[in-house]
Amino acid sequence: MNELLLVNGQIVTVNPNRDIIENGFIYIVGNKIVDIGDMNSLDSEKYREANTRNLKGKVVFPGFINTHNHLFQVLLKGLGDDMKLDKWLSTMTFPASTILTEEDVYYAAMGGVIEGIKSGMTTNLDYMYAHNRANLSDGIIKAFLDIGQRGILARCVQNTGEEYGVQKATIQDLSTVENDIRRLFENYHNSNNGKVKIWTGPAAMWECTLEMHRLLYDLANEYDSWYTSHISETPFDRQATTELYGCNDFELLEKLDITGSNVLMVHTVYLTEEEIKRAAKYNMKISHNVLSNMYLSSGIAPIPEMLRAGLTVGLGVDGAASNNAQDMIELMKTTALLHKVDKLDPVAMTAEKVLEMATIDGAKAIGMEKEIGSIEKGKLADLVIFNPYLNPKAIPLHNPVSTLVYSSSCQNVETVIIDGEIILDNGKITSINDEKKLYEEINNIAEDLCLRANITNRGSGHKWNHYLDNN
């Protein structure tokens, strides 16, 4: 079994005591952390057979956990600028989703997975709702497997909502959905040494019938898994759900008794104070997608209020079509700064809390806090090695948490370890021989998708968006 010994690093454990070891070591056997401590307590002879790496001047963080994504949207970066959510869906995202192929999805996922890893993302939850044909989910899972990222595939569904712009090509019936979800659970759930998991969920509360919602939650429970949904992202979401079902998104979850601790609600920008209290009572979880909410001008989720109510909140980059990146470090900084200015309070969101949301709280939000989210004996070895000397932005390094959140970039992510394997080494993905060639292929596939979907806001079709024309 492979042994890896990391020495002389500053270790930000995010353990229950929030210990920071100023000069420490981590001993990994296989995929688990077997020992951790101060260098003064290291018995070098005991670990002499291990592959040893000297991390002098570097910082080790727990791997960052992304709790929401749409990886197929990597092919659509920059095509939805300056649009409200409903227009963004109807004119760009939905048309592209009707013609996706498994090859499209695979290469999109490869690009997103690699970009995420280069920002320290070790766990990636993909919310795949676009199914115009069979086996599109498999393309995403293949990317997780090929690169080595810890991946959750939430097999999501559209089976109503044509009056709101949902494309007929992606609407699926109960039988088709149930058969495909069972296939995914049987073939992939907890596969690859537990690194791949399957979840369920609707594309949105208004995009599924009541019977479909119930089926999705029942299947999640049958396979000891989770259910996730966009909830109250915009006023439009609450309005559409109310028009269809006589109650808003959150009330519909309650009506259907989909309120377990294995429910991850995404966005939740417009949850009311009373709904927040009830969600906390149910021990439901929250995925906060600040960059997407800002990009689409959806609003500011009441995250400080949720935290005070006792809700667990993780971070989500969301799809690249509503973020234009898959960058966990950018996400952390934006999360901290937005809530400070929103509340006019410098401690409304701290760097330490944001790091918790990206690590241990993110792990709790997906039910994996016993396995990942902190650097502790017995946990899986998902680690980020941060080198402040790779660019001047991170220098001087006075405080590792502050530097990570406020003064760093993807350039500082030198090495990423997932499940004990070195996936990113000195900035290079270890399983890819020619990254540039792969990126060129992704770009070509994106161009072809836009031509097939008749998305004209690309290349020669782009027009300068003059600010005064819209104000």
C-alpha positions as CSV (number, residue, x, y, z in Angstrom):
1,M,0.0,0.0,0.0
2,N,1.3,3.5,-0.9
3,E,2.7,5.6,1.9
4,L,3.1,9.4,1.7
5,L,4.7,11.5,4.3
6,L,4.3,15.3,4.2
7,V,6.7,17.2,6.4
8,N,7.5,20.7,7.5
9,G,4.2,22.2,6.4
10,Q,1.8,24.6,8.2
11,I,-1.4,22.5,8.6
12,V,-4.8,24.2,8.9
13,T,-6.7,21.2,10.2
14,V,-10.3,22.6,10.6
15,N,-10.7,19.9,13.2
16,P,-13.2,20.4,16.1
17,N,-10.6,22.5,18.0
18,R,-9.6,24.4,14.8
19,D,-6.0,23.6,15.4
20,I,-3.3,25.1,13.2
21,I,0.0,23.2,13.4
22,E,2.8,25.6,12.6
23,N,5.3,23.0,11.6
24,G,3.8,19.6,11.2
25,F,3.6,16.3,9.3
26,I,0.9,14.2,7.8
27,Y,1.3,10.5,7.3
28,I,-0.9,8.9,4.7
29,V,-1.3,5.2,4.0
30,G,-3.5,4.2,1.0
31,N,-6.4,6.7,1.0
32,K,-6.4,7.6,4.7
33,I,-4.6,9.9,7.1
34,V,-2.9,7.6,9.6
35,D,-1.0,10.2,11.7
36,I,-0.7,13.9,12.0
37,G,1.3,16.1,14.4
38,D,4.1,18.5,15.2
39,M,7.4,17.8,13.6
40,N,8.9,17.6,17.1
41,S,6.9,14.4,17.6
42,L,7.7,12.8,14.3
43,D,9.5,9.4,14.5
44,S,11.3,9.5,11.1
45,E,12.5,6.0,11.4
46,K,9.0,4.7,11.8
47,Y,8.0,6.2,8.4
48,R,11.3,5.7,6.6
49,E,9.6,3.7,3.8
50,A,7.2,6.5,2.9
51,N,7.5,8.8,-0.1
52,T,8.4,12.0,1.7
53,R,7.7,15.5,0.5
54,N,9.1,18.6,2.2
55,L,6.5,21.3,2.5
56,K,8.6,24.0,4.1
57,G,7.0,27.4,3.5
58,K,3.8,25.8,2.3
59,V,0.3,25.4,3.9
60,V,-1.9,22.3,3.9
61,F,-5.7,22.8,3.9
62,P,-8.5,20.2,3.8
63,G,-9.7,19.7,0.2
64,F,-12.4,22.1,-0.8
65,I,-16.0,20.8,-1.3
66,N,-18.2,22.2,-4.1
67,T,-21.9,21.5,-3.2
68,H,-23.5,22.5,-6.5
69,N,-22.6,22.5,-10.2
70,H,-23.8,21.9,-13.7
71,L,-20.7,20.7,-15.5
72,F,-22.2,20.6,-19.0
73,Q,-22.4,24.4,-18.8
74,V,-18.7,24.6,-19.1
75,L,-19.3,24.7,-22.8
76,L,-21.5,27.8,-22.4
77,K,-19.2,30.1,-20.5
78,G,-19.7,33.8,-21.3
79,L,-22.9,33.3,-23.4
80,G,-25.4,34.3,-20.7
81,D,-23.9,37.6,-19.6
82,D,-26.3,40.3,-18.4
83,M,-29.5,38.3,-18.4
84,K,-32.1,37.5,-15.8
85,L,-32.5,33.8,-14.9
86,D,-35.7,33.3,-17.0
87,K,-34.2,34.8,-20.2
88,W,-30.8,33.0,-19.4
89,L,-32.7,29.7,-19.3
90,S,-35.0,30.2,-22.3
91,T,-32.6,31.7,-24.8
92,M,-29.3,30.0,-24.1
93,T,-29.2,27.2,-21.5
94,F,-32.4,25.3,-22.4
95,P,-31.7,25.3,-26.2
96,A,-28.2,23.9,-25.7
97,S,-29.5,21.2,-23.3
98,T,-31.8,19.8,-26.0
99,I,-28.9,18.7,-28.3
100,L,-26.2,17.7,-25.9
101,T,-24.4,14.5,-26.7
102,E,-22.5,12.2,-24.3
103,E,-19.2,13.5,-26.0
104,D,-20.3,17.1,-25.3
105,V,-21.0,16.3,-21.7
106,Y,-17.8,14.4,-21.1
107,Y,-15.5,17.1,-22.5
108,A,-17.4,19.8,-20.6
109,A,-17.0,17.8,-17.4
110,M,-13.3,17.2,-18.1
111,G,-12.8,21.0,-18.4
112,G,-14.8,21.8,-15.3
113,V,-13.3,19.0,-13.2
114,I,-9.7,20.1,-14.1
115,E,-10.5,23.8,-13.5
116,G,-12.0,23.0,-10.1
117,I,-9.1,20.8,-9.0
118,K,-6.7,23.6,-9.9
119,S,-8.6,25.8,-7.4
120,G,-8.4,23.0,-4.7
121,M,-11.8,21.4,-5.3
122,T,-11.5,17.8,-4.3
123,T,-15.2,17.0,-4.1
124,N,-17.7,18.1,-6.8
125,L,-21.5,17.7,-6.7
126,D,-22.9,17.9,-10.3
127,Y,-26.6,18.6,-10.7
128,M,-27.3,17.1,-14.1
129,Y,-30.8,18.0,-15.3
130,A,-30.4,18.1,-19.1
131,H,-31.4,14.7,-20.5
132,N,-32.4,14.8,-24.2
133,R,-31.1,11.3,-24.6
134,A,-29.9,8.3,-22.6
135,N,-26.6,8.1,-20.8
136,L,-25.6,11.7,-20.5
137,S,-25.0,11.3,-16.8
138,D,-22.4,8.6,-17.7
139,G,-20.2,11.2,-19.5
140,I,-19.9,13.2,-16.3
141,I,-19.1,10.2,-14.2
142,K,-16.5,9.1,-16.8
143,A,-14.8,12.5,-16.3
144,F,-14.8,12.0,-12.5
145,L,-13.2,8.6,-13.0
146,D,-10.6,9.7,-15.6
147,I,-9.3,12.6,-13.6
148,G,-9.8,11.2,-10.1
149,Q,-12.0,13.8,-8.5
150,R,-14.4,12.8,-5.7
151,G,-17.8,13.2,-7.5
152,I,-21.5,13.2,-6.7
153,L,-23.8,12.9,-9.7
154,A,-27.3,14.2,-8.8
155,R,-29.5,12.7,-11.5
156,C,-32.0,15.5,-11.9
157,V,-35.2,15.7,-13.9
158,Q,-37.5,17.9,-16.0
159,N,-40.9,16.5,-16.7
160,T,-43.1,19.6,-16.9
161,G,-42.8,23.3,-17.3
162,E,-43.1,23.8,-21.1
163,E,-45.2,26.9,-20.5
164,Y,-42.1,28.4,-18.7
165,G,-39.6,27.6,-21.4
166,V,-38.6,24.0,-20.6
167,Q,-37.9,22.2,-23.9
168,K,-40.0,19.2,-24.9
169,A,-36.8,17.3,-25.9
170,T,-35.7,17.2,-22.2
171,I,-39.0,16.3,-20.6
172,Q,-39.0,12.7,-19.3
173,D,-41.7,10.5,-18.0
174,L,-41.8,8.6,-14.6
175,S,-40.8,5.2,-16.0
176,T,-37.9,6.5,-18.0
177,V,-36.6,8.4,-15.0
178,E,-37.0,5.6,-12.6
179,N,-35.3,3.1,-14.8
180,D,-32.3,5.4,-15.5
181,I,-31.9,6.4,-11.8
182,R,-31.9,2.8,-10.7
183,R,-29.4,2.0,-13.4
184,L,-27.1,4.7,-12.1
185,F,-27.5,3.6,-8.5
186,E,-26.8,0.0,-9.4
187,N,-23.8,0.8,-11.6
188,Y,-22.1,3.7,-9.9
189,H,-23.3,4.5,-6.3
190,N,-20.4,4.2,-3.9
191,S,-18.2,2.9,-6.7
192,N,-14.5,3.6,-7.3
193,N,-13.6,3.0,-3.7
194,G,-16.6,5.2,-2.6
195,K,-15.4,8.2,-4.6
196,V,-18.5,8.3,-6.9
197,K,-22.0,8.7,-5.5
198,I,-25.5,9.1,-7.0
199,W,-28.2,11.5,-5.8
200,T,-31.6,12.6,-7.1
201,G,-33.5,15.8,-7.6
202,P,-35.7,17.9,-9.8
203,A,-34.4,20.6,-12.1
204,A,-36.5,23.0,-10.1
205,M,-39.7,22.6,-8.0
206,W,-41.8,23.9,-10.9
207,E,-40.1,21.6,-13.4
208,C,-41.5,18.4,-12.0
209,T,-44.9,17.0,-11.2
210,L,-45.8,16.0,-7.7
211,E,-45.5,12.3,-8.6
212,M,-42.0,12.9,-9.9
213,H,-40.9,14.8,-6.8
214,R,-42.1,11.9,-4.6
215,L,-40.4,9.3,-6.8
216,L,-37.1,11.1,-6.6
217,Y,-37.2,11.4,-2.9
218,D,-38.3,7.8,-2.4
219,L,-35.5,6.6,-4.6
220,A,-32.9,8.6,-2.7
221,N,-34.1,7.1,0.5
222,E,-34.3,3.6,-0.9
223,Y,-30.6,3.8,-1.9
224,D,-29.6,5.6,1.3
225,S,-28.8,8.7,-0.6
226,W,-29.8,12.4,-0.9
227,Y,-32.2,14.7,-2.7
228,T,-31.3,18.2,-3.9
229,S,-33.2,21.0,-5.5
230,H,-32.9,24.6,-6.5
231,I,-35.2,26.3,-4.0
232,S,-36.5,29.9,-4.1
233,E,-33.6,31.1,-6.3
234,T,-35.6,34.0,-7.7
235,P,-39.1,35.5,-7.3
236,F,-39.9,33.7,-10.6
237,D,-39.3,30.3,-9.0
238,R,-41.6,30.9,-6.2
239,Q,-44.2,32.4,-8.5
240,A,-44.1,29.5,-11.0
241,T,-44.3,26.9,-8.3
242,T,-47.3,28.8,-6.7
243,E,-49.1,29.0,-10.0
244,L,-48.7,25.3,-10.5
245,Y,-49.2,23.9,-7.0
246,G,-50.7,26.6,-4.9
247,C,-47.7,27.0,-2.7
248,N,-44.1,28.2,-3.0
249,D,-40.9,26.0,-3.3
250,F,-40.3,25.5,0.3
251,E,-43.9,25.0,1.2
252,L,-44.1,22.3,-1.6
253,L,-41.2,20.4,0.0
254,E,-43.2,20.4,3.3
255,K,-46.4,19.4,1.5
256,L,-44.6,16.4,0.0
257,D,-42.8,15.6,3.3
258,I,-39.4,16.1,1.6
259,T,-37.9,17.6,4.6
260,G,-35.3,15.1,5.8
261,S,-31.7,15.8,6.9
262,N,-30.7,14.3,3.5
263,V,-32.2,17.2,1.6
264,L,-29.8,19.9,0.2
265,M,-31.5,23.1,-0.8
266,V,-29.7,25.2,-3.4
267,H,-29.7,29.0,-3.6
268,T,-32.5,29.7,-1.1
269,V,-32.2,33.4,-1.8
270,Y,-35.9,34.1,-1.0
271,L,-36.5,31.9,2.0
272,T,-38.4,33.8,4.6
273,E,-37.4,34.1,8.3
274,E,-40.1,31.6,9.2
275,E,-39.0,29.2,6.5
276,I,-35.4,29.4,7.7
277,K,-36.5,28.4,11.2
278,R,-38.5,25.5,9.9
279,A,-35.6,24.3,7.7
280,A,-33.3,24.4,10.7
281,K,-35.8,22.3,12.7
282,Y,-35.8,19.7,9.9
283,N,-32.0,19.8,9.7
284,M,-32.1,20.4,6.0
285,K,-28.9,21.7,4.4
286,I,-28.0,24.7,2.2
287,S,-25.8,25.2,-0.8
288,H,-24.8,28.9,-1.1
289,N,-24.0,29.9,-4.7
290,V,-23.0,33.6,-4.3
291,L,-21.3,34.1,-7.6
292,S,-24.2,32.7,-9.6
293,N,-26.7,34.7,-7.6
294,M,-24.6,37.9,-8.3
295,Y,-24.1,37.1,-12.0
296,L,-27.8,36.6,-12.6
297,S,-28.7,39.4,-10.3
298,S,-30.9,37.0,-8.4
299,G,-30.4,38.5,-5.0
300,I,-28.5,38.0,-1.8
301,A,-29.3,34.8,0.2
302,P,-29.8,35.5,3.9
303,I,-26.8,33.3,4.9
304,P,-25.9,35.1,8.2
305,E,-29.5,34.6,9.3
306,M,-29.3,30.9,8.3
307,L,-26.1,30.4,10.2
308,R,-27.6,32.0,13.3
309,A,-30.6,29.7,13.0
310,G,-28.3,26.7,13.1
311,L,-28.5,25.6,9.4
312,T,-25.5,23.9,7.8
313,V,-24.3,25.9,4.8
314,G,-21.8,24.8,2.1
315,L,-20.5,26.6,-0.9
316,G,-21.4,26.0,-4.6
317,V,-19.7,27.4,-7.7
318,D,-22.8,26.6,-9.8
319,G,-22.6,26.0,-13.5
320,A,-20.0,27.8,-15.5
321,A,-22.8,29.5,-17.6
322,S,-23.8,31.5,-14.5
323,N,-20.4,32.0,-13.0
324,N,-18.0,31.8,-15.9
325,A,-15.6,29.9,-13.7
326,Q,-15.2,26.9,-11.5
327,D,-12.9,28.6,-8.9
328,M,-13.3,27.8,-5.2
329,I,-10.8,30.5,-4.1
330,E,-12.7,33.2,-6.0
331,L,-15.9,31.9,-4.5
332,M,-14.6,32.1,-0.9
333,K,-13.5,35.7,-1.2
334,T,-16.7,36.8,-2.9
335,T,-18.8,35.0,-0.2
336,A,-17.0,36.9,2.6
337,L,-17.0,40.3,0.9
338,L,-20.6,40.3,-0.3
339,H,-22.1,39.6,3.1
340,K,-19.9,42.1,4.8
341,V,-21.1,44.9,2.5
342,D,-24.7,43.7,2.5
343,K,-24.9,43.9,6.3
344,L,-22.5,46.8,6.6
345,D,-20.8,44.6,9.2
346,P,-17.1,43.5,8.8
347,V,-17.8,40.3,10.9
348,A,-21.1,39.4,9.1
349,M,-18.9,36.8,7.3
350,T,-15.3,36.0,8.3
351,A,-12.5,34.3,6.4
352,E,-12.6,31.5,9.0
353,K,-16.3,30.9,8.5
354,V,-15.9,30.9,4.7
355,L,-13.2,28.3,5.0
356,E,-15.4,26.2,7.2
357,M,-18.2,26.4,4.6
358,A,-15.7,25.3,1.9
359,T,-14.5,22.3,4.0
360,I,-16.1,20.8,7.1
361,D,-19.5,22.5,6.7
362,G,-19.5,21.6,3.0
363,A,-18.9,18.0,4.1
364,K,-21.8,18.2,6.5
365,A,-24.0,19.6,3.8
366,I,-23.5,16.4,1.7
367,G,-23.4,14.0,4.6
368,M,-19.7,13.2,4.5
369,E,-18.3,15.0,7.5
370,K,-17.1,11.7,9.0
371,E,-14.9,11.1,5.9
372,I,-13.8,14.4,4.6
373,G,-13.8,18.2,5.4
374,S,-10.9,18.3,7.9
375,I,-7.4,17.0,8.4
376,E,-7.7,14.3,11.2
377,K,-6.5,10.8,11.8
378,G,-8.8,8.2,10.2
379,K,-10.2,10.6,7.6
380,L,-9.7,10.3,3.9
381,A,-6.7,12.1,2.5
382,D,-8.2,14.9,0.5
383,L,-5.7,17.7,0.8
384,V,-4.7,21.0,-0.8
385,I,-1.0,22.1,-0.7
386,F,-0.9,25.8,-1.0
387,N,2.4,27.6,-2.0
388,P,2.3,31.3,-1.3
389,Y,5.5,31.8,-3.3
390,L,4.0,31.1,-6.6
391,N,2.7,34.7,-7.0
392,P,3.2,37.9,-5.2
393,K,-0.5,38.2,-4.3
394,A,-0.1,35.8,-1.4
395,I,2.9,37.4,0.1
396,P,3.5,38.2,2.9
397,L,1.9,35.2,4.6
398,H,0.9,36.5,8.0
399,N,-2.3,34.4,8.5
400,P,-2.9,31.3,6.3
401,V,-6.7,31.5,6.4
402,S,-6.8,35.2,5.6
403,T,-4.2,34.8,2.9
404,L,-6.2,31.9,1.3
405,V,-9.5,33.7,1.3
406,Y,-8.5,37.3,0.6
407,S,-5.0,37.3,-1.0
408,S,-4.6,34.3,-3.2
409,S,-5.6,32.6,-6.5
410,C,-5.5,29.3,-8.3
411,Q,-1.9,29.9,-9.0
412,N,-1.1,29.2,-5.3
413,V,-2.7,25.7,-5.5
414,E,0.5,23.7,-6.1
415,T,-0.6,20.1,-5.3
416,V,-4.0,18.4,-4.7
417,I,-4.4,15.0,-3.1
418,I,-7.7,13.1,-3.4
419,D,-8.3,9.8,-1.7
420,G,-4.5,9.6,-1.0
421,E,-3.6,10.0,-4.7
422,I,-1.7,13.0,-6.1
423,I,-4.1,14.3,-8.7
424,L,-2.5,17.7,-9.3
425,D,1.3,17.9,-8.9
426,N,3.2,21.2,-9.3
427,G,0.2,22.6,-11.1
428,K,-0.2,19.8,-13.6
429,I,-3.0,17.1,-13.7
430,T,-1.1,13.8,-13.3
431,S,-3.5,11.8,-15.6
432,I,-3.3,14.1,-18.6
433,N,-0.3,14.1,-20.9
434,D,-1.2,17.2,-22.9
435,E,-3.5,19.6,-21.2
436,K,-3.3,22.2,-24.0
437,K,-4.6,19.7,-26.6
438,L,-7.5,18.8,-24.3
439,Y,-8.4,22.4,-23.9
440,E,-8.4,22.9,-27.6
441,E,-10.7,20.0,-28.0
442,I,-13.1,21.4,-25.4
443,N,-13.1,24.8,-27.2
444,N,-13.9,23.1,-30.5
445,I,-16.7,21.1,-29.0
446,A,-18.2,24.3,-27.4
447,E,-18.1,26.0,-30.8
448,D,-19.8,23.1,-32.5
449,L,-22.5,23.0,-29.8
450,C,-23.3,26.7,-30.2
451,L,-23.7,26.2,-34.0
452,R,-26.0,23.3,-33.5
453,A,-28.0,25.1,-30.9
454,N,-28.1,28.3,-32.9
455,I,-26.7,30.3,-30.0
456,T,-25.5,33.5,-31.7
457,N,-24.0,35.3,-28.8
458,R,-20.6,33.9,-29.7
459,G,-17.6,35.1,-31.7
460,S,-18.8,37.1,-34.7
461,G,-22.3,37.2,-33.2
462,H,-21.2,39.1,-30.2
463,K,-22.2,42.7,-29.9
464,W,-20.7,45.2,-27.4
465,N,-23.1,45.5,-24.5
466,H,-23.3,49.2,-24.0
467,Y,-24.2,50.1,-20.4
468,L,-26.4,53.1,-21.2
469,D,-28.5,51.0,-23.6
470,N,-29.7,49.0,-20.7
471,N,-30.1,51.7,-18.1
